[in-house]
């Protein structure tokens, strides 16, 4: 989390690095919350011992977190960047951000 803040707080930071630092900071909070839920549902964890959840419920939530975590964290990162930059500078930042993560040719996999 400190690296995210430092990335956005550098005196010579560009708009993109400030936006990326802010996005990483917000995404890190979401990652932490989802990791807390993951550890809550582990074997002999709080959900099983203290809350007395059934194994089916606990394992179902843990399974759903496997696909949910990367999706939510990525989307929150993009939403935070868009929120930070605003509508005025959005096209340039989105081009830089999305070109890194989205392949140009879908058949290239």
PECOR-V598304 format. One record per pair of residues at least 24 apart in sequence whose ideal C-beta (glycine too) atoms are under 10 Angstrom apart, sorted by the first residue. I is the first residue (numbers start at 1). J is the second residue. Records with the same first field share a line. If there is no record, write none. Layout:
BEGIN
I->J / J
END
This chain:
BEGIN
1->25 / 28 / 29 / 31 / 32
3->28
4->28 / 29
8->84
15->84 / 85 / 89 / 92 / 93
16->81 / 85 / 89 / 92 / 93 / 96 / 97
18->81 / 84 / 85
19->80 / 81 / 82 / 83 / 84 / 85 / 86 / 89 / 93 / 96 / 97
20->77 / 80 / 81 / 84 / 93 / 96 / 97
21->80 / 81 / 84
22->77 / 80 / 81 / 83 / 84 / 85
23->76 / 77 / 78 / 79 / 80 / 81 / 82 / 83 / 84 / 85 / 93 / 97
24->73 / 77 / 80 / 81
25->77 / 80 / 84
26->73 / 76 / 77 / 79 / 80 / 81 / 83 / 84
27->72 / 73 / 74 / 75 / 76 / 77 / 78 / 79 / 80 / 81
28->73 / 76 / 77
29->73 / 76 / 80
30->69 / 72 / 73 / 74 / 75 / 76 / 77 / 80
31->69 / 70 / 72 / 73 / 76 / 77
33->69 / 72
34->65 / 68 / 69 / 70 / 72 / 73
35->65 / 69
37->61 / 62 / 64 / 65 / 68 / 69
38->62 / 65 / 66 / 69
40->65
41->65
74->101
77->101
END
